[in-house]
């Protein structure tokens, strides 16, 4: 049996521009300066094809481009690196008395 999804709360976002969606994620606290999509693969492909003869031009479907993105992003490795980097940054810049929880006696 499939998972039950309450469709009353699902909003159709297909009419929104991708950048509006990115801005909304940013507004919700997500880091959005490093987002890759099919257009990134397309621009790289255009660059590769610009140096080729027409007969040797590479043509990719959107599925091919999606597979390229999936193949290029080792999310486990990237997540581990980012978590380590966040950890180091917190310890390097915020592990001091200015950011320690104040005891109630200290606040008076």
Secondary structure, 3 states (H helix, E strand, C coil): CCCCCCHHHCCCCCCCCHHHHHHHHHHCCCCCCCCCCHHHHHHHHHHHHHCCCHHHCCCCCHHHHHHHHHHHCCHHHHHHHHHHHHHHHHHHHHCCCCCCCCCHHHHC
